[in-house]
């Protein structure tokens, strides 16, 4: 994935809650917001993952799963999360949490 693609993904993950109806939907899904300790960004990233999975074709799902699995393995440096950051030290943990929420939704 190119750095610009990672930045675009970060933008989508951070702004999905701005899409009309997303806020309502994240509170309507039983247990979603509790799962993320009421963090709207993570809840909307999860929903974005689920929505992406629902519209993606088989080949696209396989490619996205491969990228997510490679970047979210325990103890692995998450190069995708790093590429999403303008300032790694300040942003890395949040970007990784958003990717994890997206992955959870994508694989749900």
Secondary structure in CASP SS format (residue, H / E / C, confidence):
PFRMAT SS
TARGET T0000
AUTHOR 0000-0000-0000
METHOD secondary structure of the structure
MODEL  1
X C 1.00
X C 1.00
X H 1.00
X H 1.00
X H 1.00
X H 1.00
X H 1.00
X H 1.00
X H 1.00
X H 1.00
X H 1.00
X H 1.00
X H 1.00
X H 1.00
X H 1.00
X H 1.00
X H 1.00
X H 1.00
X C 1.00
X C 1.00
X C 1.00
X H 1.00
X H 1.00
X H 1.00
X H 1.00
X H 1.00
X H 1.00
X H 1.00
X C 1.00
X C 1.00
X C 1.00
X H 1.00
X H 1.00
X H 1.00
X H 1.00
X C 1.00
X C 1.00
X C 1.00
X C 1.00
X H 1.00
X H 1.00
X H 1.00
X H 1.00
X H 1.00
X H 1.00
X H 1.00
X H 1.00
X H 1.00
X H 1.00
X H 1.00
X H 1.00
X H 1.00
X H 1.00
X H 1.00
X H 1.00
X C 1.00
X C 1.00
X H 1.00
X H 1.00
X H 1.00
X H 1.00
X H 1.00
X H 1.00
X H 1.00
X H 1.00
X H 1.00
X H 1.00
X H 1.00
X H 1.00
X H 1.00
X H 1.00
X C 1.00
X C 1.00
X C 1.00
X C 1.00
X C 1.00
X C 1.00
X C 1.00
X H 1.00
X H 1.00
X H 1.00
X H 1.00
X H 1.00
X H 1.00
X C 1.00
X C 1.00
X C 1.00
X H 1.00
X H 1.00
X H 1.00
X H 1.00
X H 1.00
X H 1.00
X H 1.00
X H 1.00
X H 1.00
X H 1.00
X H 1.00
X H 1.00
X H 1.00
X H 1.00
X H 1.00
X H 1.00
X H 1.00
X H 1.00
X H 1.00
X C 1.00
X C 1.00
END
